Amino acid sequence: MIPETPETQPESSPQHLLQNWIGGLPFQLLFLEKVLLPDEFPFDYSPESLAAMEAHLLEHDDSVQDPDKRAEFAEKGVAYLGEILLGIAGGSWGWNTRPIGDLPGQPVLCPDPELELSPITPMLLMSYALRVRTGTAFAEEVERLRAAVTAKRQEVPGWNPVKEHTPGVDPKEPLPEHPALTAWLAAREEAVAAWAEDAFEGAWRWNFHPDTLDWLEVAVRRRFATVEEFDAARDEPFVQGACWYMGEVIRRIKGAVWQYVPYASDAEPGSPGSRENAWTEVPFVDQPDKRVGGSALPLGCLRALFLQQTAEEKESLRETLFWFRPPSYAHVGALLQRMDMVPREKVDSVLARYAEWAHEELPPHEVPSALEAFGMAVSAHSDDVDDLAESYRGILEQAAALTDGAVTITDVRLREDEELGEVLEFAANGVLVTQQTDHQSDEYLDQLAVMEFIGHIDPDPAVDPRRFHVADFVHLTDGGYDNYFVFASPEQASVLEKRLGLQLH
């Protein structure tokens, strides 16, 4: 591996060439996923996806005559192939200085030094796959690396290869929330009702549905005629409220987080933290904990509405959502594991159970159901049920099971009461609880009653700070939605809200 060096290195130096390659990886991968590969391609960075990648490489080679387009696919395919192989063998990107035609060398993979393997040249591996045309060249390399890792583990029990972090590609923790961002978010939330009344001429439109970004765009265009007018009002409540609303739609639909880069006097000119950088001291939304996650500067997106653009270059506010990676079972499981809320064995078992769609998009209303699958939530069915009493019993017992024995539920029954009508009765740790219910039908649960009695299953806060939180989410389609209750401490709930786009009450 060539170590990082200062930007003073000549542009033709291996260090500079490697830095440029690594810096462009997120764009290579994004272009490969969004433009060059079909929608059904399993773009999940799994070794198993390389079979589909190799098949598409062979098909592309047969069907595309333009050498530039063939080279473009190969270059971006190298980025995907390389990141997957590094995920198996650890190590980092390096640079081979031997010229290749007009190119001053090419990227290579340097496996974890403990494996004592030679560097891998992914472009040569792709050329080999095109030459032999077996469709198994990538899989054979995967098995070779896995065998080396297995042999090392037998030699050193507990050893695992270490992959060097690839900036902009590998997930990372979000920046610590800056006090300026905390204050800005609080001010925007406090003013949102009045802002929405002004912006949307009626608060009924601000439900964070992606379609409301079209209304926001209309409201902004109606308010300003030129970019100069917009710039003059950028710090005023209307524009700041519009920035917050756009970012919140992205956050709640795609699971992004708010970020803020403060000014840093020692920042390199043009880099984040410098005065020249548009992202410095301006709130933005980002997905740092997802591979090649999206990011957007709402202020910049709104300003772009007034810039001179061709019809092909114009992008609506709603189209910005396209560049953000949605949550998935795999993403939710990884987050819960990093927070030590769920052990790795549990995460692996759930992902194995949902393997067919573990990396598929989770719309907002399905994120809480993923938390339930990982044992972090319970649900109250909104559709018809076979038996009211048994359904209430199931909710109570499932919720109690999440408390690890701190709360036990017994004697659950529905009965008639002369004064209160039909009531749900149960004992929580031997203490009788009576909950009034109102059933419009003998097939539908009283959701308000569930919201009230679920609090009786919270453990003693002096012993266990976790409690049940009602999960709120954006409703994207018409129809009934189950209610979910997430079991988490206040600190855990705060992280789940920020990372998964939920509102937990």
Phi, psi and omega in degrees: 000139176270123184292158177295142180226162181299159181293356180284354180297145177302150182297336180270359182287149177304323181298316181292319179297319178294317179300319179296320180296311181296320179297330180270355183304314181303322181287323177299314182293319181294318179295320178300314183290313189275337187242313190271333182256150180291159183301328184280357180295132182283076186280072185238010178061025177267148176304328181295332181289346181292336176296315177293325179296315181293320178298318180290325177300314180295318179296316180298320180295326181283326190261342184254124182267332183293116182297328179294320179290325177293319178293323179297316180295320181296317182298316182283331174294326177301320180299315181291313179301316182296317181296325179290316180294323176295328177296335179272311188260358184068192179093208188204172173285145174224188182224128175267122188278355180291123182299142176238099184062237178275356184270137180277055181107190181200159181288147176227165177254130178250097181302163177314127183306332181296338181279342179055045178255152177287157176301150180251133178256102186298329178295322176293325178295322177292321178297320177297318179298322179289330182282312184278330174054039176271340184079005183236008184297317180293318180297323179294321178292322176300315181294324178297316180291320178297322179296321179294320179294317179299317180297320179293322179294326177292327179283321181231091181305136179086357181287144174222142177294148181249122178265129176291137183298128175264111184301136178079353181244303181286143177299152176210168178286143176298161175297148174302141183291120183283143179306325179295322178290317179303314181294319180296315179298318180296318180294320181291317180295322180294328185262002190296322182297313179293321179297316181295322178299320179287313185288317187255002181054041181145123188292350184295343183272345186266071179251012176068013173291143182303329180296337180290347174293333174294318177295321179297318179299317178299316182297320181290315180297326180290331184280326185232148180254332183225166178293330178295319177296319179296313181300323181293336183251012188299331181264003182276159186305323183296310182294318179296322176294322178295320177299314180297316184296316179299316179296324180291323176299314179298315182298315186282333180274320188250354180077033176277172178233151175285138179226161181205127178252112180286163176293138178230119184297335182264008180290142177296142179307128180089344181275161177306132183103343179271159180294333183283345185273129184293342184269355181285129177060029177229123180300139177217167178249143189211164176233066184295337183266016176235146178298126181047049180290160180281163173210150181208141175257098184308320179300318179292322178296318179293319180296324182297340178298339185251005178274149178291119181222154172284166181300326181288330184277338184293136179227129179286162177301321183294329181292343177299331180300333183301329187274358180261140182273125183286162174295160176212170175302319181297318180293315180298316180298318179296320179295314180297323179292318179296330180274001182061029176273333182222132178291158182301323181299321179293317179300313181299320182292321179292316180294328176292322179293324181254030187304324185297328182230027182299331182252008180283159182294134173256112173295161187309321184286349179262351178298314177299328179292330174293320176298323177294320180298326179274006176081028182244005183202164172232159182232155173243115186296133182267346179271186183291149178237159182285322185214119183298309184299317180292327179292317177297319179300317180297318179296313182297315183289323178294319179295317180297325180296331180288343182275005178058039176089356180292331180230133175241143181243130178221168170056048179278130177200155171257133180215162177274139177237135184299324182266320188262352185081219181282129181232151171262131183232137176201165177249126176252111186054039177083354180265125184290133176237131177240121183240120178293141179232159178221101183258119176286342180205157178277013179243357184234132179291151172276100186294325178295323178295320178298316180299329181278317186278344182297333179294339178287353180258001175295136176294169175299118184299338178288341182253320184220115183285352182291147175209172180271127180248134174287128182266125175250145183208166180284132178268112183270334182228163176286158178123177182279148178233133174294153174266140183237147180231112186267130182263110184199158173285165178304320180293317179295318180299321179298318180293316180298321177299310186291326186267333187248002176076019181266164166241119182249123184248000000 
